[in-house]
Amino acid sequence: MTRTRRSYLLSALLGLCLIRLWLMPLASSFWVDETATAFVVTHGASHPSFAAAPQVPLSIYYVLPRVSSRWFGASEAAYRLPSLLAMCLALLLIARLAARLTHPDAAWFAAFACLALKGFDYQAADARPYALGTAVACAAIWLQLRWLDRARWSGAAAFAAMAALLWRVHLLYWPFYGVLALYTVVRIGRRDTAVTWRAAALVYGVVGLSLIPVAALALALRHDAPLHVMSALPGARALLDSLKPGLVILSAAAAFLVRSGQCKGADRASAILILAWWLLTPLALFAFSWITGASVFLERYLSLALPGAALAATAAAGLYLAPKFWTHAALVLGCGVLLVLGRWTVVWPPHHGSDWRGAAAAIGRSLPPGTPVVCPSPFLEARPPVWRPDYPVDSFLYAHLAAYPVHAKIYPFPYAAVPTPSPQTLHELASAPRFAIYGQGPAVDAWRSSLLARPEFAGWRARNLGAFGDVSVLVCEPSSAR
């Protein structure tokens, strides 16, 4: 097979992967954090309910879905379109970086290595800031390389501008500045660039000054961080899993089995950049979680490390792979990605295992008008003293109800099954022929156990209204009801 034919085949394979993994989930239901995106876009960052979680609207990202929804309508696909475009840009930049850092023919392999990471694919159909963050980080690295290679002030200005944007996408992206700084130090220290220490200090000084307002904001929010913790402190297994070692080891092992001819791996400076990109963010957030006692070690906060893992897999393969085999290896990897990650048991794979849209539609279709619906907030911030019995439904803490309205009598409940509902609420629920509990599975189960254990509901039972992923709708009614 000629090189041109292989390029056509690789292009077609990449297109199939992008259609299946990125495009087809676009129209599926929002998950809970995406409903928060829709709430920010619709109501603005100044809505008073964001006092419960002031960090949520603090991102330049929200400009993009606001523009997209105005142009294409307020659909799930329109909200997710900016993330899709950002990930396309990121994928292109990663491929070009692989060609620069590892081997000119390694671009296709790096692209498919990215698609082999579920977390990378997930960002493309996610109406959240992480895809933009990935694109900005990749662009910052690319511009940094051009600056250090050419030593032009125009390149320095472009790099500084992109670096200044990154922390404004998400407040937990600060570890990535260590990657940028380390690579600059290595290149200048090895005298592998015409950029001087003085010039580098000036560029990074400008970046640092531009980030002072962001740093001040992050420091102001640090005292409330424990109120937003969603997971326990990470262990060694969680840290290892975050590094995606399977992809790196498998790439190296497969290349080793077919080794032939002379191989040329990444040079020392490139290897340091790849390793830092791969390892620094997980290690920094792991350490930060243990030092502060507030865990921020969540997969979505580690997303900036995923391109580093893909480039590490590419570099690992390059240790043993002869140049003539790069396109063959990319074809094998791409076919594996499409077959293994394509979720072929369903026609239209969902973006996330949360079908809020289907659940809201089922309530309207299956329950009589006026049926009481108990709605525990899916956000952990909905706890006393922030949450109170008269907390408004039109708020960030009930963003799913704004994204997918439920035409029923809504009773907003807190995140956890405390405190006890008021006597009036209990009386109204017990007096109704039936009521529903609608929310995320664990919260719905907790409130079902709490409510049906009360004497007012002796003899009542609960039944599922349908299957909606990790969203539950339970209909509670007397056992004698038909």
Secondary structure, DSSP 4 states (H G I P E B T S, - for coil): --HHHHHHHHHHHHHHHHIIIIITTTTSPP-HHHHHHHHHHHH-TT-GGGGGSTTTT--GGGHHHHHHHHHH-SSHHHHHHHHHHHHHHHHHHHHHHHHHHT-TT-HHHHHHHHHT-HHHHHHHT--STHHHHHHHHHHHHHHHHHHHHH--HHHHHHHHHHHHHHHHH-TT-TTHHHHHHHHHHHHHHTT-SS--HHHHHHHHHHHHHHTHHHHHHHHHHGGGGGGG--SPPP-HHHHHHHT-HHHHHHHHHHHHHT--S------HHHHHHHHHHHHHHHHHHHHHHHHHS-----GGGGGGGHHHHHHHHHHHHHTT--GGGHHHHHHHHHHHHHHHHS-TTSSS--SSSB-HHHHHHHHHHHS-TT-EEEEE-SSTT-STTT--TT--SSSGGGHHHHHS---SEEEEE-SSS-SPPPHHHHHHHHHSS-EEEEEEHHHHHHHHHHHHTSGGGTTEEEEE---BBTEEEEEEEETT--
